[in-house]
Amino acid sequence: MKKFLKLFLIICIVVSFVLFLKGTDIGESVRLIRKLDSGIFYIFLVTFTAYCFGGLALKYCIDADEKPKFPKLFAIKHVGNIISVFNPSGAIAGELFSANVLISNGVSKQVAYKSVLLSRIMMILAQLALLLFVLIWYLFSLSDELPPVLAYIFYGCFAVFFVVVVFILWFLLKPGSENILIHKEEKKWHKIIFQFRELRSSLAEYIHRRPKDALKAYIFYTIHWLFTSLELFIILRFLGYHVTVFDSLFLDTVIVVSKSAVAFIPGQFGAEELINKFALALVRIGGNNLWLSVSILRRVRQLFWSMVAFVLYWILKRQVKNPEVNLIEEK
């Protein structure tokens, strides 16, 4: 059964990647790249910089004195992110891969899993905090220009995301209970609750013990998202549309948050294109075909970094001593 599941997941990954390549209009991609000219270089530069800050953020989520060097952290983070995009199980597969590579590099199992979980939570927190900031800016600076329905949608989204951010902060900062006990005779769901409380307490303890490292991780993830949003800024500017950094930050955050709802679709093929169209229409930027141009150029970037991740994956796999580390690890 286990081998069948792994084979099925491998087939899903391969098929989704083939569909991804098939759905990319190579001729149109080349035409748009030529139109961007030097802009394509800036796209790769800002995304590379974003990935670097992601690797730095991961470093400060690892509760260990001896940590992998930055080049390896960059590779671990980048490969984990790409696996999350193309694996049907989403972020789980990517984070399990990252944890197993950390374990193979001398980090204890408990610390490795705690580190990747804290890293993922910090990434989400930084993203949602930026989204709240941009929503506030839109609601107060453009309140007279927004249609009433759109304004109500923004207010509703702000309320929901604000509650989520408050919950995450409570989850991370509330001191854990000491001496949490569980009896063998308790039911399975009691043990699950116990494990959840124990994990939350462990994360809170790390943050209270190393507040500077936790703050650095949050700051680096914030910078990571800022550089990620610059991709849309560069694309739209080089295509002749006047947008601000705030516009691109809002668009990118809305797109990423929306994509998380369809993370079970390998590569978010088809869904990402529709989300791009919706996000651009939301802020009334561009004509009928702009969303297609943006989608193609973002797929070109994704294809390039996916190939880089593929190379890094095989390098990491050759260095990994733990044979359980693989692309579709589901344990």
N, C-alpha and C positions, 0 to 999 in steps of 0.2 A: 504493500500500500504506500509506504514511504517513497520507494523508488518510482512508483507510478506518479505520485504527486510531484516529485522533483522533475520527472520527464514532462509532465503536463505544464509545469511552470516554465520550463525551458522553451517548450514549444510556443507558449503564450508570448514570451519575451521575443523570440525570433520572429514570429508572425507579426507582432506589433511593430517591430523595427522595420520589417520588410514593407508593411503598410505605410509606415512613416516615410520611408524612402520613395515608395511608389506615389504617395500623395504629394510629394514635393516636386513642383514644376521646375525642373532643372534649368530649362531655357529662360523662364521668367526670372528665376533666381539670379542667373548670370546677368540678365539685363538690368535688374535692380541693383546688383552689386556694382556694375559699371556706372550706373547713375549715382550711386553713393560715392564712388571714387574713394577718396581717403577716409570717408566716413566709416567704411567697413573695418578699417584698422582701428579707429576709435571705439567701435563697438566691441571688438575683441579685447582692446586694452581695458575698458571700463569693466567688462565682465571678468577678465582675469584679475583685476584689482579687487573686485567684489569677492571672488573665490578666495583670494589671499586673506582678506579680513575674516572670511568664514573659517579658514584654517586657524588663524590667530585666536578667534573666539573659542574654538574647540579646545585649544591649549589650556585656556583658563577655566575650563569646565572639568578638567582631569584632576582629581584629588590624589595626586601622587607627586613625590619629589623628583623622580626620574620620569621624564616624559619624552616621547618621540620628538625628533628634531622637526623643525618647521616644514621642510620639503615633504617629509612623510606625512605630517598632519594635513598638509595641503592635498596630497594624493588621497588620503583616507576620506577626508571631507568631500572632495570632489567626486570620487567614485561612489561614495555612499549616496550623494544627492542624485547622481545619474541613475543609479539602481532604483532609487525611490520613484523616479519618473517612469521607468519602463517596466518595473516589476508590478504585477497585478496587486500585490499586497501593500504597495505604496511605501510610506516612510518606514514601516516595520522592517522590511527587507534591507533597506539602506542602512538603518541604524544597527541592525544585527550584524551586518557586514563590518561596519565601523568598529563595533564593540569587539568582534572576534579578532580583527587585525590589531586592536589595542592589546588584547589579551596575549596575542602572539609576540608582542613587543615588550612583555614583562609587566603589564598592568594587570592587577588582580581582577578576577571575573566580576566581583561585586562592584569594584570601582569603575570598571569599564562600562558596565551596563548603566550605572548611575551617571557616569559622565556623558554618555550619548543622550540619555533622557534629559538631563539638565541642559545640554546643548540644544536639543530640539525645543524645549520649553522656552529657553532664552531667545531663540530665533523667532518663535511665534510671538512672544511678548514684545520684542522690539518691533516686529512688523505691525502688530495691532496698535501699539502706541503711536507709531508714525501715521497709521490710518486715522486714528482719533484726532491727531494734530491737524491733518489735512482736511478732515471733515469739518472741524471747527473753523478752519480758514475759509472753506467754501461757504459755510452757512452764514458767517458774519460778514465776509467781504463781498459775496455775490448773492446775498439774500434777496435783493431786489430784482436780480436777473433770472433767478431760478423759477421755473413753473411751480405752482403750489404742490402738485402731486410729487414732483421730484424732491422738493424741500421736505415734505413729510417722509419720503423714503429715506432721505439723508438723516433726519432726526431719529427715525426708527433704528437705522443701522448704528448710529452713534450710541443710542441707549443700549443696544444689544452688545456691541463691542466693548462698551465701557464696563458692563457687568462682567464680561469675560475677562477683561484685564484685571479687574478687582479680584475676581476669583483666583486667577493665576498668581497674583501677588500674595493673596492669603495662603494659597497652596505652598508657595515658596518660603514665605517669611514667618508664618506661625510656628513658634517653637514646638518641637515634637515632644510627645509624652515619653518619659523615661520608664524603663522597666515594663514594657508592653508584654504581657503574658498571654499565652494561649494554651489551652489544654488539648490533649490528644483526642479527647472524646467529642470536641466541638465539631460542628458540621462543616462541610466544605466551604460554604459561603462565608462562615466565620473566619476560616483561614485566609480566604481571598481578601476580606476586609483587613485582617491583620497584616498581610503582606503589603497592601496599599498604604496603610498607616505607617508601617515600618519604612517603606520607600520614601514617603513624604517626609518623615522625620529625618531620614538620612540626608535628603536634599536640603532641608532647612538647617540642619546642623552644619553642613558644609558652607552654606551661605553666611551663617552667623560666625563661623570660624575663619572664613576667608572672604570677608566682604569686598576687599579690593579686587580679588580675582573675579568674583561674581560680577562686580561693576564693570570691569574691563571686558568680560565676555559680552555683557549687554551692550556696551558702547561699540565694540567691534561688530556686533551683529547689526546695530543701527547703521553704522557706516557701510556695512555690507549691503543692506537694503537701499541705501542712498545711491551707491554706485550701480546697483542693479537697475534702478529706475532710470539712470542716465542713458541706458540703451534706447528706451523709447524716445527720450528727449533728442538723441542724436538722429534716430531714424526719421522722426517727424520733421526736425529742422532741415535735414538734408533733402527731404522730399518736398520742401517748400512751405511747410506749415509753421506758423508762429505759435509756439507753445512755451510755457515757463517750466522751470524745474518742479514747481508745485503741481503743475498739470501732469507731468510725466510720473511724479511720485504717486499721485492719486490714481492714475490709470494703472500703473504697475502693481500697486497694492491691491486694487480691486480685482485685477486679473489673477494675481497669485492666490488671493483668498478664495476667489470663485473656483479656481482650478483645484483647490484642496477638496472641494465637494465632489469632484469627479476623479479623484486620485486613483480609483479602482480601474479606470480606463488606461491601459498601457500607453504612455506617451501623451495622454489626453488628446489623442488624434481625433480631429474633428471638433471636439469640445472646446479646445483652446481657440480655434479659429472663430467659433461662434461667440466665445467670451470676449475676444478682441473686438469683434464687431459691436457687441453690446456696450463695452466700456467706452469705445470711441463715440458711439451714438449718445451715450449718457452725458458726455460733456460737449456734444455737438461739434466735434472736430472732423473735418474731411468729408469727402463724398462717398459714393457707393462702393468704390473699389479700394479705398484707402485701407480698410481692414484687411483686405486680401494681401496688399503689398506689405503691410506690417507683419502679417502672419508668416508670409514667405521668408522675409528677412530674419524674423526671430527663429524660424525653423532652420535656416542656414546656420545661424549662430549655435543653435542647439545641436545640429549635426556635427559641426566642427568640434565642440567641446565633448560630445559623446564619443567621437573617435579618440580624442585625447584621453578620456576616461577609460576607454577600452584598453589602450596601451598601458596606462597606469595600473589598471586592474590586474593584468597579467604580470606586471612587474611586482606588485604587492603579493600576488598569489605565489610567485616563485620564492619570495622571501618569507612567507608565512610558514611557521613550523606546525601550526595547528591544522590538520587535514580537514577539519570541519568547516573551515572558512571557505565559502563558495558563494557564487552569485545569487543563489536562491535559497540561502539558509533560512529555514523556517523554525528552528528549534526555539 
